[in-house]
């Protein structure tokens, strides 16, 4: 079972400059634990998500993060980036839209 969320990580901006990335990780764990009503120690963060949080360095934290929460068999939660199957399909090209409009108007 998985759920998608967009988290506001701006809370980490309120801490001192050299603690922002680590604060972002704690905020992420805390928000996921609050959503799912579990202990923050049971939340596991995927390495890709962790590397993305730390990619801007310790001082410059991210402001928003789109995640997918996956429940393991053991009951612990894994925080990942949304898989590509769950992301919305791309918009059809403009040519197809124009053809669809013409078909509708001709009826």
Secondary structure, DSSP 8 states (H G I E B T S, - for coil): -EEEEEEE-GGGGGS-GGGHHHHHHHHHHHHHHHHHTS-GGGEEE-HHHHHHHHTTTTTS--SEEEEEEEE-TTS-EEEE---TTTS------HHHHHHHHHHHHH-
